[in-house]
Amino acid sequence: MSAQDILVVAETNQDAPADITFELLGGARELAGATGGQVVAVLLGSDGVKHAAALSAADRILVIDDPQLAAFSPDAYVAVLEHVISAEGPRAVLVGCTTIGYDVAPTLAAKLNAPVVNGCKAVAVEGDALKVTCGLCGGKILADVAVAGSPAILMTLPGSFRPSEAAGQAQVETKASPVPLQPGAVTFEQMIMPEAGDVDIMQQDVLVAIGRGIQQEGNIEMAQELAETLGGELAASRPIVDQGWLPTTRQVGKSGMIVKPKLYLALGISGAPEHQEGMSGSDVIIAVNTDPSAPIFDVAHYGVEMDLLDLVEPLVEAINAKKG
Ligand SMILES: Cc1cc2nc3c(=O)[nH]c(=O)nc-3n(C[C@H](O)[C@H](O)[C@H](O)COP(=O)(O)OP(=O)(O)OC[C@H]3O[C@@H](n4cnc5c(N)ncnc54)[C@H](O)[C@@H]3O)c2cc1C
């Protein structure tokens, strides 16, 4: 390990590496290109070795295997990561802005007396410091900060980096926990999965997302028809869910799901930072909005300035006519 290496704290989700892990590997690869170091993924678990191959975008994969790490435990994770980071001495540690990341990163920074930056969206090397662009006020404002000292703990927002899944020749090292682990003050009890029967919008290639611009519950049917015509599913901004028009499993954003479909069609969504946080990583974003200054147009690849109620039904007809 060199002092220029970039360490990624890998996460798993339902028995596979979580999407954020691949994004962190992508960001780490960019940063390691600038520092001249290697990318090291560290994965904690009781059967982590079976996920190691999926992380081969790293140069080295360090699997810490211990029954006490079978489920996430803040105390155990912090204890192990503190030891690993001290031993490895990397330039930076990338942690996701996720439930796990928020639990471990600040405590780790305090224990290691290391600088920590939350909401990182981009990172570069500038002289002896890292220059980090991060979101403030829920992402409404961006700030560039210079981070001196190592290791810098960078809490990275989902959707900030292109995922890196390229299979390399990563070296896998499996070790027992370097520190004795006891059950912590907070212990995992159960995973509460989305309501049975509903679709998982994180797995869809096409999402038709509706916002307050849909105006009334009765108009959702036409958006549903458009979604079906495109072979996709309905998603929504938070106000639609708050009003009980769609279940929480359909909410995209900071307090909802992070989605990355091939096509994200945003109908009557303003594009608040909290919404963008959940969809800006989509391959193609098309926004329909009557307001030309709506922030959704800043992230959209294609924009249509018009009333969605005038668009949706003719669009369904046109697509069906094309299909024959
Ligand atoms: C801590 C926190 C967490 C949050 N989490 C989330 C989250 O996870 N997801 C989320 O979405 N929000 C979240 N929010 C709320 C977020 O800040 C916004 O309030 C919300 O995203 C706005 O939803 P909207 O775009 O549907 O509504 P609005 O902001 O009201 O926008 C409606 C848009 O529709 C357009 N419009 C109106 N009529 C038409 C029409 N006929 N045709 C076309 N366009 C039309 C308008 O021009 C406008 O741009 C969160 C907020 C906080 C504080």
The ligand as a Gaussian input file, in Angstrom:
#p B3LYP/6-31G(d) Opt

LIG

0 1
 C      -34.954000      16.309000       3.374000
 C      -35.738000      16.328000       2.086000
 C      -35.802000      15.167000       1.355000
 C      -36.502000      15.177000       0.129000
 N      -36.542000      14.026000      -0.599000
 C      -37.121000      14.041000      -1.806000
 C      -37.104000      12.875000      -2.643000
 O      -36.609000      11.814000      -2.284000
 N      -37.690000      12.974000      -3.854000
 C      -38.282000      14.123000      -4.322000
 O      -38.783000      14.131000      -5.458000
 N      -38.334000      15.216000      -3.540000
 C      -37.779000      15.190000      -2.294000
 N      -37.852000      16.306000      -1.506000
 C      -38.729000      17.411000      -1.940000
 C      -38.074000      18.329000      -2.961000
 O      -37.381000      19.354000      -2.307000
 C      -39.137000      18.970000      -3.884000
 O      -40.058000      19.658000      -3.081000
 C      -39.885000      17.976000      -4.754000
 O      -38.980000      17.167000      -5.461000
 C      -40.757000      18.751000      -5.756000
 O      -41.542000      17.837000      -6.458000
 P      -42.120000      18.222000      -7.903000
 O      -41.003000      18.537000      -8.810000
 O      -43.058000      17.137000      -8.278000
 O      -43.017000      19.506000      -7.572000
 P      -42.762000      21.046000      -7.891000
 O      -41.459000      21.487000      -7.375000
 O      -43.975000      21.746000      -7.414000
 O      -42.683000      21.104000      -9.472000
 C      -43.740000      20.850000     -10.334000
 C      -43.246000      21.181000     -11.719000
 O      -44.238000      20.853000     -12.662000
 C      -44.261000      21.876000     -13.654000
 N      -45.620000      21.841000     -14.221000
 C      -46.779000      22.254000     -13.656000
 N      -47.813000      21.971000     -14.442000
 C      -47.299000      21.379000     -15.550000
 C      -47.870000      20.848000     -16.724000
 N      -49.193000      20.845000     -16.913000
 N      -47.055000      20.310000     -17.659000
 C      -45.707000      20.287000     -17.477000
 N      -45.111000      20.773000     -16.378000
 C      -45.905000      21.297000     -15.413000
 C      -43.915000      23.152000     -12.938000
 O      -43.376000      24.103000     -13.839000
 C      -42.887000      22.652000     -11.929000
 O      -41.577000      22.770000     -12.452000
 C      -37.167000      16.334000      -0.306000
 C      -37.075000      17.499000       0.464000
 C      -36.375000      17.498000       1.642000
 C      -36.289000      18.769000       2.424000

